[in-house]
Amino acid sequence: MTDEIPPSRSSAPPSPPELDARLDRVLRLFTRLSLICLAAGLAGALVWPGALAARVLLHTGIILLLASPGSRLVVIVAVHGHKRQWAIVVMAAVTLAIMMSSLVAGLLVLLVR
């Protein structure tokens, strides 16, 4: 009789630590930049109501917050592409393409108006 532990039968393998660290850095960066822009824009809007700079900062903060899921997908594609895990790369790239195409479609609708 051996004292070996049988392998886990979970469907998903644990995430590698380097991927977690990279994703953590990217998400923290986008969150911090978004927070700085939103705080500065809110302060500017309170001090100078209607100021263009305040509106630009508020919009930039919102755009950065909305762009964080896309940046996460870019990191996933890069890391798994380097490891040649093509199924994950394809799924993440298709998801990113869908997000980008919906962004382009939304911008085109705004431009046509």
N, CA, C and O atoms as a GROMACS GRO file, in nm:
protein
  452
    1MET      N    1   0.084  -0.118   0.000
    1MET     CA    2   0.000   0.000   0.000
    1MET      C    3   0.088   0.124   0.000
    1MET      O    4   0.182   0.134   0.079
    2THR      N    5   0.058   0.218  -0.088
    2THR     CA    6   0.139   0.340  -0.094
    2THR      C    7   0.065   0.454  -0.028
    2THR      O    8  -0.057   0.452  -0.015
    3ASP      N    9   0.141   0.554   0.012
    3ASP     CA   10   0.084   0.671   0.078
    3ASP      C   11   0.067   0.787  -0.019
    3ASP      O   12   0.063   0.903   0.023
    4GLU      N   13   0.057   0.758  -0.147
    4GLU     CA   14   0.042   0.864  -0.246
    4GLU      C   15  -0.099   0.923  -0.241
    4GLU      O   16  -0.197   0.852  -0.218
    5ILE      N   17  -0.105   1.054  -0.261
    5ILE     CA   18  -0.234   1.121  -0.266
    5ILE      C   19  -0.280   1.119  -0.411
    5ILE      O   20  -0.206   1.157  -0.501
    6PRO      N   21  -0.405   1.074  -0.435
    6PRO     CA   22  -0.452   1.071  -0.574
    6PRO      C   23  -0.467   1.212  -0.629
    6PRO      O   24  -0.494   1.306  -0.554
    7PRO      N   25  -0.448   1.229  -0.759
    7PRO     CA   26  -0.460   1.362  -0.819
    7PRO      C   27  -0.603   1.414  -0.805
    7PRO      O   28  -0.699   1.338  -0.803
    8SER      N   29  -0.612   1.544  -0.796
    8SER     CA   30  -0.742   1.609  -0.782
    8SER      C   31  -0.823   1.592  -0.910
    8SER      O   32  -0.767   1.592  -1.020
    9ARG      N   33  -0.952   1.579  -0.896
    9ARG     CA   34  -1.039   1.562  -1.012
    9ARG      C   35  -1.115   1.690  -1.045
    9ARG      O   36  -1.219   1.685  -1.111
   10SER      N   37  -1.066   1.804  -1.001
   10SER     CA   38  -1.135   1.929  -1.032
   10SER      C   39  -1.125   1.957  -1.181
   10SER      O   40  -1.028   1.918  -1.246
   11SER      N   41  -1.224   2.026  -1.234
   11SER     CA   42  -1.230   2.049  -1.378
   11SER      C   43  -1.130   2.155  -1.425
   11SER      O   44  -1.086   2.150  -1.540
   12ALA      N   45  -1.095   2.249  -1.341
   12ALA     CA   46  -1.004   2.356  -1.381
   12ALA      C   47  -0.876   2.348  -1.299
   12ALA      O   48  -0.881   2.339  -1.176
   13PRO      N   49  -0.762   2.352  -1.365
   13PRO     CA   50  -0.637   2.352  -1.289
   13PRO      C   51  -0.619   2.486  -1.218
   13PRO      O   52  -0.672   2.588  -1.264
   14PRO      N   53  -0.545   2.488  -1.110
   14PRO     CA   54  -0.524   2.616  -1.041
   14PRO      C   55  -0.450   2.714  -1.130
   14PRO      O   56  -0.366   2.675  -1.212
   15SER      N   57  -0.480   2.839  -1.112
   15SER     CA   58  -0.418   2.944  -1.193
   15SER      C   59  -0.272   2.960  -1.154
   15SER      O   60  -0.238   2.959  -1.035
   16PRO      N   61  -0.183   2.974  -1.253
   16PRO     CA   62  -0.042   2.989  -1.219
   16PRO      C   63  -0.017   3.122  -1.147
   16PRO      O   64  -0.082   3.222  -1.178
   17PRO      N   65   0.075   3.122  -1.052
   17PRO     CA   66   0.100   3.243  -0.973
   17PRO      C   67   0.146   3.362  -1.057
   17PRO      O   68   0.110   3.476  -1.026
   18GLU      N   69   0.224   3.338  -1.163
   18GLU     CA   70   0.271   3.453  -1.242
   18GLU      C   71   0.156   3.519  -1.318
   18GLU      O   72   0.158   3.641  -1.337
   19LEU      N   73   0.057   3.442  -1.362
   19LEU     CA   74  -0.059   3.500  -1.427
   19LEU      C   75  -0.139   3.582  -1.327
   19LEU      O   76  -0.184   3.693  -1.358
   20ASP      N   77  -0.158   3.527  -1.208
   20ASP     CA   78  -0.230   3.601  -1.104
   20ASP      C   79  -0.160   3.733  -1.072
   20ASP      O   80  -0.226   3.835  -1.054
   21ALA      N   81  -0.028   3.730  -1.064
   21ALA     CA   82   0.047   3.850  -1.031
   21ALA      C   83   0.035   3.954  -1.142
   21ALA      O   84   0.018   4.073  -1.114
   22ARG      N   85   0.043   3.910  -1.266
   22ARG     CA   86   0.030   4.005  -1.378
   22ARG      C   87  -0.110   4.065  -1.385
   22ARG      O   88  -0.125   4.185  -1.404
   23LEU      N   89  -0.210   3.981  -1.370
   23LEU     CA   90  -0.348   4.031  -1.373
   23LEU      C   91  -0.372   4.127  -1.258
   23LEU      O   92  -0.440   4.229  -1.274
   24ASP      N   93  -0.317   4.095  -1.142
   24ASP     CA   94  -0.332   4.182  -1.026
   24ASP      C   95  -0.270   4.319  -1.052
   24ASP      O   96  -0.329   4.422  -1.019
   25ARG      N   97  -0.151   4.321  -1.111
   25ARG     CA   98  -0.084   4.449  -1.140
   25ARG      C   99  -0.164   4.531  -1.241
   25ARG      O  100  -0.179   4.652  -1.224
   26VAL      N  101  -0.214   4.466  -1.346
   26VAL     CA  102  -0.290   4.538  -1.448
   26VAL      C  103  -0.419   4.596  -1.390
   26VAL      O  104  -0.451   4.712  -1.414
   27LEU      N  105  -0.491   4.515  -1.314
   27LEU     CA  106  -0.617   4.563  -1.258
   27LEU      C  107  -0.594   4.674  -1.155
   27LEU      O  108  -0.670   4.770  -1.149
   28ARG      N  109  -0.489   4.661  -1.075
   28ARG     CA  110  -0.457   4.768  -0.979
   28ARG      C  111  -0.422   4.898  -1.052
   28ARG      O  112  -0.464   5.006  -1.011
   29LEU      N  113  -0.343   4.887  -1.158
   29LEU     CA  114  -0.306   5.006  -1.235
   29LEU      C  115  -0.429   5.077  -1.290
   29LEU      O  116  -0.444   5.198  -1.272
   30PHE      N  117  -0.516   5.002  -1.357
   30PHE     CA  118  -0.636   5.063  -1.415
   30PHE      C  119  -0.727   5.121  -1.306
   30PHE      O  120  -0.784   5.228  -1.324
   31THR      N  121  -0.739   5.051  -1.194
   31THR     CA  122  -0.824   5.100  -1.086
   31THR      C  123  -0.768   5.227  -1.026
   31THR      O  124  -0.842   5.322  -1.001
   32ARG      N  125  -0.639   5.231  -1.002
   32ARG     CA  126  -0.577   5.350  -0.944
   32ARG      C  127  -0.584   5.470  -1.039
   32ARG      O  128  -0.617   5.580  -0.997
   33LEU      N  129  -0.552   5.447  -1.166
   33LEU     CA  130  -0.560   5.557  -1.262
   33LEU      C  131  -0.703   5.610  -1.274
   33LEU      O  132  -0.726   5.730  -1.281
   34SER      N  133  -0.799   5.518  -1.275
   34SER     CA  134  -0.939   5.557  -1.282
   34SER      C  135  -0.978   5.638  -1.159
   34SER      O  136  -1.044   5.741  -1.170
   35LEU      N  137  -0.938   5.592  -1.041
   35LEU     CA  138  -0.969   5.662  -0.917
   35LEU      C  139  -0.909   5.802  -0.916
   35LEU      O  140  -0.976   5.898  -0.875
   36ILE      N  141  -0.786   5.815  -0.960
   36ILE     CA  142  -0.720   5.946  -0.962
   36ILE      C  143  -0.794   6.041  -1.056
   36ILE      O  144  -0.820   6.156  -1.021
   37CYS      N  145  -0.828   5.993  -1.177
   37CYS     CA  146  -0.899   6.077  -1.274
   37CYS      C  147  -1.038   6.116  -1.223
   37CYS      O  148  -1.079   6.231  -1.235
   38LEU      N  149  -1.109   6.020  -1.165
   38LEU     CA  150  -1.243   6.049  -1.115
   38LEU      C  151  -1.239   6.147  -0.998
   38LEU      O  152  -1.322   6.238  -0.990
   39ALA      N  153  -1.144   6.129  -0.906
   39ALA     CA  154  -1.133   6.220  -0.791
   39ALA      C  155  -1.095   6.361  -0.837
   39ALA      O  156  -1.152   6.459  -0.790
   40ALA      N  157  -0.998   6.370  -0.928
   40ALA     CA  158  -0.957   6.502  -0.977
   40ALA      C  159  -1.071   6.567  -1.056
   40ALA      O  160  -1.094   6.688  -1.044
   41GLY      N  161  -1.142   6.487  -1.136
   41GLY     CA  162  -1.254   6.542  -1.212
   41GLY      C  163  -1.366   6.588  -1.122
   41GLY      O  164  -1.426   6.692  -1.147
   42LEU      N  165  -1.396   6.513  -1.018
   42LEU     CA  166  -1.501   6.553  -0.924
   42LEU      C  167  -1.462   6.679  -0.848
   42LEU      O  168  -1.544   6.769  -0.831
   43ALA      N  169  -1.337   6.686  -0.804
   43ALA     CA  170  -1.290   6.806  -0.735
   43ALA      C  171  -1.295   6.926  -0.828
   43ALA      O  172  -1.337   7.035  -0.788
   44GLY      N  173  -1.252   6.907  -0.952
   44GLY     CA  174  -1.258   7.017  -1.049
   44GLY      C  175  -1.400   7.061  -1.078
   44GLY      O  176  -1.427   7.180  -1.092
   45ALA      N  177  -1.493   6.966  -1.087
   45ALA     CA  178  -1.632   7.000  -1.114
   45ALA      C  179  -1.695   7.074  -0.996
   45ALA      O  180  -1.782   7.158  -1.015
   46LEU      N  181  -1.651   7.042  -0.875
   46LEU     CA  182  -1.704   7.113  -0.758
   46LEU      C  183  -1.648   7.254  -0.747
   46LEU      O  184  -1.719   7.347  -0.707
   47VAL      N  185  -1.521   7.270  -0.783
   47VAL     CA  186  -1.457   7.402  -0.773
   47VAL      C  187  -1.495   7.490  -0.892
   47VAL      O  188  -1.528   7.607  -0.874
   48TRP      N  189  -1.491   7.434  -1.012
   48TRP     CA  190  -1.523   7.508  -1.134
   48TRP      C  191  -1.634   7.435  -1.209
   48TRP      O  192  -1.606   7.358  -1.301
   49PRO      N  193  -1.759   7.458  -1.173
   49PRO     CA  194  -1.869   7.386  -1.240
   49PRO      C  195  -1.869   7.412  -1.391
   49PRO      O  196  -1.855   7.525  -1.436
   50GLY      N  197  -1.884   7.304  -1.467
   50GLY     CA  198  -1.890   7.316  -1.612
   50GLY      C  199  -1.755   7.326  -1.681
   50GLY      O  200  -1.750   7.345  -1.802
   51ALA      N  201  -1.645   7.313  -1.606
   51ALA     CA  202  -1.512   7.325  -1.666
   51ALA      C  203  -1.485   7.205  -1.756
   51ALA      O  204  -1.518   7.091  -1.722
   52LEU      N  205  -1.425   7.232  -1.871
   52LEU     CA  206  -1.395   7.127  -1.968
   52LEU      C  207  -1.295   7.026  -1.910
   52LEU      O  208  -1.311   6.905  -1.931
   53ALA      N  209  -1.194   7.074  -1.839
   53ALA     CA  210  -1.092   6.984  -1.783
   53ALA      C  211  -1.155   6.884  -1.685
   53ALA      O  212  -1.116   6.767  -1.683
   54ALA      N  213  -1.249   6.929  -1.606
   54ALA     CA  214  -1.315   6.840  -1.510
   54ALA      C  215  -1.394   6.733  -1.584
   54ALA      O  216  -1.391   6.616  -1.546
   55ARG      N  217  -1.465   6.773  -1.689
   55ARG     CA  218  -1.542   6.674  -1.766
   55ARG      C  219  -1.451   6.573  -1.835
   55ARG      O  220  -1.482   6.454  -1.839
   56VAL      N  221  -1.339   6.620  -1.888
   56VAL     CA  222  -1.244   6.530  -1.954
   56VAL      C  223  -1.188   6.430  -1.852
   56VAL      O  224  -1.176   6.311  -1.883
   57LEU      N  225  -1.154   6.476  -1.734
   57LEU     CA  226  -1.102   6.386  -1.631
   57LEU      C  227  -1.207   6.284  -1.588
   57LEU      O  228  -1.176   6.166  -1.570
   58LEU      N  229  -1.331   6.327  -1.572
   58LEU     CA  230  -1.438   6.234  -1.534
   58LEU      C  231  -1.460   6.129  -1.643
   58LEU      O  232  -1.473   6.010  -1.614
   59HIS      N  233  -1.464   6.172  -1.767
   59HIS     CA  234  -1.482   6.077  -1.877
   59HIS      C  235  -1.362   5.982  -1.889
   59HIS      O  236  -1.380   5.863  -1.915
   60THR      N  237  -1.242   6.034  -1.870
   60THR     CA  238  -1.123   5.949  -1.875
   60THR      C  239  -1.126   5.844  -1.765
   60THR      O  240  -1.093   5.728  -1.789
   61GLY      N  241  -1.167   5.883  -1.646
   61GLY     CA  242  -1.178   5.788  -1.535
   61GLY      C  243  -1.277   5.677  -1.564
   61GLY      O  244  -1.252   5.561  -1.533
   62ILE      N  245  -1.390   5.713  -1.622
   62ILE     CA  246  -1.492   5.613  -1.655
   62ILE      C  247  -1.441   5.520  -1.766
   62ILE      O  248  -1.461   5.399  -1.759
   63ILE      N  249  -1.376   5.577  -1.867
   63ILE     CA  250  -1.323   5.495  -1.976
   63ILE      C  251  -1.217   5.398  -1.924
   63ILE      O  252  -1.215   5.282  -1.964
   64LEU      N  253  -1.129   5.444  -1.835
   64LEU     CA  254  -1.027   5.355  -1.778
   64LEU      C  255  -1.092   5.242  -1.698
   64LEU      O  256  -1.046   5.128  -1.703
   65LEU      N  257  -1.196   5.274  -1.625
   65LEU     CA  258  -1.265   5.172  -1.546
   65LEU      C  259  -1.331   5.069  -1.637
   65LEU      O  260  -1.330   4.950  -1.608
   66LEU      N  261  -1.388   5.116  -1.747
   66LEU     CA  262  -1.451   5.023  -1.842
   66LEU      C  263  -1.349   4.944  -1.923
   66LEU      O  264  -1.380   4.835  -1.971
   67ALA      N  265  -1.229   4.998  -1.940
   67ALA     CA  266  -1.126   4.929  -2.018
   67ALA      C  267  -1.052   4.821  -1.940
   67ALA      O  268  -0.980   4.741  -2.000
   68SER      N  269  -1.070   4.815  -1.810
   68SER     CA  270  -0.996   4.717  -1.730
   68SER      C  271  -1.028   4.572  -1.767
   68SER      O  272  -0.935   4.491  -1.767
   69PRO      N  273  -1.152   4.533  -1.798
   69PRO     CA  274  -1.173   4.394  -1.840
   69PRO      C  275  -1.102   4.361  -1.972
   69PRO      O  276  -1.052   4.250  -1.989
   70GLY      N  277  -1.097   4.456  -2.064
   70GLY     CA  278  -1.025   4.434  -2.189
   70GLY      C  279  -0.876   4.417  -2.167
   70GLY      O  280  -0.812   4.334  -2.231
   71SER      N  281  -0.821   4.496  -2.076
   71SER     CA  282  -0.678   4.483  -2.047
   71SER      C  283  -0.648   4.348  -1.983
   71SER      O  284  -0.542   4.291  -2.006
   72ARG      N  285  -0.740   4.299  -1.904
   72ARG     CA  286  -0.723   4.166  -1.844
   72ARG      C  287  -0.718   4.059  -1.953
   72ARG      O  288  -0.638   3.966  -1.945
   73LEU      N  289  -0.804   4.073  -2.053
   73LEU     CA  290  -0.804   3.977  -2.164
   73LEU      C  291  -0.674   3.983  -2.243
   73LEU      O  292  -0.623   3.880  -2.287
   74VAL      N  293  -0.620   4.102  -2.261
   74VAL     CA  294  -0.493   4.117  -2.332
   74VAL      C  295  -0.381   4.044  -2.257
   74VAL      O  296  -0.298   3.977  -2.318
   75VAL      N  297  -0.380   4.058  -2.124
   75VAL     CA  298  -0.277   3.989  -2.044
   75VAL      C  299  -0.296   3.838  -2.054
   75VAL      O  300  -0.198   3.765  -2.066
   76ILE      N  301  -0.420   3.792  -2.050
   76ILE     CA  302  -0.446   3.648  -2.061
   76ILE      C  303  -0.398   3.594  -2.196
   76ILE      O  304  -0.336   3.488  -2.202
   77VAL      N  305  -0.426   3.667  -2.304
   77VAL     CA  306  -0.381   3.624  -2.437
   77VAL      C  307  -0.229   3.619  -2.442
   77VAL      O  308  -0.172   3.524  -2.496
   78ALA      N  309  -0.163   3.719  -2.388
   78ALA     CA  310  -0.017   3.724  -2.392
   78ALA      C  311   0.046   3.610  -2.312
   78ALA      O  312   0.136   3.542  -2.360
   79VAL      N  313  -0.002   3.591  -2.191
   79VAL     CA  314   0.058   3.488  -2.104
   79VAL      C  315   0.034   3.348  -2.160
   79VAL      O  316   0.126   3.267  -2.167
   80HIS      N  317  -0.090   3.320  -2.199
   80HIS     CA  318  -0.121   3.186  -2.248
   80HIS      C  319  -0.066   3.163  -2.390
   80HIS      O  320  -0.038   3.049  -2.428
   81GLY      N  321  -0.051   3.268  -2.467
   81GLY     CA  322   0.014   3.254  -2.597
   81GLY      C  323   0.160   3.217  -2.581
   81GLY      O  324   0.213   3.136  -2.657
   82HIS      N  325   0.223   3.277  -2.482
   82HIS     CA  326   0.363   3.243  -2.454
   82HIS      C  327   0.376   3.098  -2.412
   82HIS      O  328   0.476   3.032  -2.442
   83LYS      N  329   0.275   3.048  -2.341
   83LYS     CA  330   0.278   2.908  -2.295
   83LYS      C  331   0.220   2.812  -2.398
   83LYS      O  332   0.214   2.691  -2.375
   84ARG      N  333   0.177   2.866  -2.513
   84ARG     CA  334   0.121   2.787  -2.622
   84ARG      C  335  -0.004   2.710  -2.582
   84ARG      O  336  -0.024   2.595  -2.622
   85GLN      N  337  -0.088   2.775  -2.502
   85GLN     CA  338  -0.217   2.717  -2.464
   85GLN      C  339  -0.323   2.781  -2.554
   85GLN      O  340  -0.391   2.876  -2.516
   86TRP      N  341  -0.333   2.726  -2.674
   86TRP     CA  342  -0.407   2.791  -2.782
   86TRP      C  343  -0.558   2.796  -2.758
   86TRP      O  344  -0.623   2.890  -2.804
   87ALA      N  345  -0.614   2.701  -2.689
   87ALA     CA  346  -0.759   2.704  -2.664
   87ALA      C  347  -0.796   2.826  -2.580
   87ALA      O  348  -0.896   2.893  -2.609
   88ILE      N  349  -0.717   2.855  -2.479
   88ILE     CA  350  -0.743   2.971  -2.394
   88ILE      C  351  -0.718   3.099  -2.472
   88ILE      O  352  -0.794   3.195  -2.460
   89VAL      N  353  -0.614   3.101  -2.553
   89VAL     CA  354  -0.583   3.219  -2.635
   89VAL      C  355  -0.698   3.249  -2.730
   89VAL      O  356  -0.739   3.365  -2.743
   90VAL      N  357  -0.751   3.147  -2.795
   90VAL     CA  358  -0.860   3.168  -2.890
   90VAL      C  359  -0.985   3.219  -2.819
   90VAL      O  360  -1.049   3.313  -2.867
   91MET      N  361  -1.020   3.160  -2.706
   91MET     CA  362  -1.139   3.204  -2.634
   91MET      C  363  -1.126   3.350  -2.586
   91MET      O  364  -1.219   3.428  -2.600
   92ALA      N  365  -1.010   3.384  -2.532
   92ALA     CA  366  -0.989   3.520  -2.484
   92ALA      C  367  -0.985   3.619  -2.601
   92ALA      O  368  -1.038   3.730  -2.590
   93ALA      N  369  -0.922   3.580  -2.712
   93ALA     CA  370  -0.915   3.668  -2.830
   93ALA      C  371  -1.052   3.690  -2.891
   93ALA      O  372  -1.084   3.801  -2.934
   94VAL      N  373  -1.135   3.586  -2.896
   94VAL     CA  374  -1.271   3.602  -2.949
   94VAL      C  375  -1.351   3.696  -2.858
   94VAL      O  376  -1.424   3.782  -2.907
   95THR      N  377  -1.339   3.677  -2.728
   95THR     CA  378  -1.409   3.766  -2.634
   95THR      C  379  -1.362   3.910  -2.650
   95THR      O  380  -1.444   4.002  -2.650
   96LEU      N  381  -1.233   3.930  -2.665
   96LEU     CA  382  -1.179   4.064  -2.686
   96LEU      C  383  -1.228   4.122  -2.818
   96LEU      O  384  -1.261   4.241  -2.825
   97ALA      N  385  -1.234   4.041  -2.922
   97ALA     CA  386  -1.284   4.089  -3.052
   97ALA      C  387  -1.431   4.130  -3.043
   97ALA      O  388  -1.471   4.230  -3.103
   98ILE      N  389  -1.510   4.054  -2.970
   98ILE     CA  390  -1.651   4.091  -2.951
   98ILE      C  391  -1.662   4.223  -2.876
   98ILE      O  392  -1.743   4.308  -2.912
   99MET      N  393  -1.582   4.240  -2.773
   99MET     CA  394  -1.584   4.366  -2.698
   99MET      C  395  -1.543   4.484  -2.786
   99MET      O  396  -1.605   4.590  -2.782
  100MET      N  397  -1.437   4.465  -2.866
  100MET     CA  398  -1.390   4.573  -2.952
  100MET      C  399  -1.491   4.606  -3.062
  100MET      O  400  -1.511   4.723  -3.095
  101SER      N  401  -1.553   4.503  -3.118
  101SER     CA  402  -1.651   4.529  -3.224
  101SER      C  403  -1.773   4.601  -3.170
  101SER      O  404  -1.831   4.685  -3.239
  102SER      N  405  -1.814   4.569  -3.048
  102SER     CA  406  -1.927   4.643  -2.989
  102SER      C  407  -1.889   4.786  -2.958
  102SER      O  408  -1.973   4.876  -2.968
  103LEU      N  409  -1.764   4.809  -2.921
  103LEU     CA  410  -1.718   4.946  -2.900
  103LEU      C  411  -1.718   5.025  -3.030
  103LEU      O  412  -1.765   5.139  -3.034
  104VAL      N  413  -1.667   4.964  -3.135
  104VAL     CA  414  -1.664   5.031  -3.266
  104VAL      C  415  -1.806   5.058  -3.315
  104VAL      O  416  -1.834   5.166  -3.367
  105ALA      N  417  -1.896   4.962  -3.299
  105ALA     CA  418  -2.035   4.981  -3.342
  105ALA      C  419  -2.100   5.095  -3.264
  105ALA      O  420  -2.173   5.175  -3.321
  106GLY      N  421  -2.073   5.102  -3.134
  106GLY     CA  422  -2.128   5.211  -3.054
  106GLY      C  423  -2.074   5.346  -3.097
  106GLY      O  424  -2.148   5.444  -3.104
  107LEU      N  425  -1.945   5.352  -3.127
  107LEU     CA  426  -1.885   5.479  -3.172
  107LEU      C  427  -1.940   5.519  -3.309
  107LEU      O  428  -1.963   5.638  -3.334
  108LEU      N  429  -1.961   5.423  -3.397
  108LEU     CA  430  -2.017   5.454  -3.529
  108LEU      C  431  -2.160   5.509  -3.517
  108LEU      O  432  -2.198   5.601  -3.589
  109VAL      N  433  -2.236   5.453  -3.427
  109VAL     CA  434  -2.373   5.503  -3.405
  109VAL      C  435  -2.368   5.647  -3.355
  109VAL      O  436  -2.450   5.730  -3.397
  110LEU      N  437  -2.274   5.678  -3.267
  110LEU     CA  438  -2.261   5.816  -3.219
  110LEU      C  439  -2.218   5.910  -3.329
  110LEU      O  440  -2.264   6.025  -3.333
  111LEU      N  441  -2.130   5.866  -3.418
  111LEU     CA  442  -2.081   5.951  -3.525
  111LEU      C  443  -2.188   5.976  -3.632
  111LEU      O  444  -2.190   6.084  -3.692
  112VAL      N  445  -2.274   5.878  -3.654
  112VAL     CA  446  -2.376   5.893  -3.757
  112VAL      C  447  -2.483   5.994  -3.715
  112VAL      O  448  -2.540   6.063  -3.799
  113ARG      N  449  -2.510   6.003  -3.587
  113ARG     CA  450  -2.611   6.097  -3.537
  113ARG      C  451  -2.571   6.234  -3.570
  113ARG      O  452  -2.643   6.329  -3.537
   0.00000   0.00000   0.00000
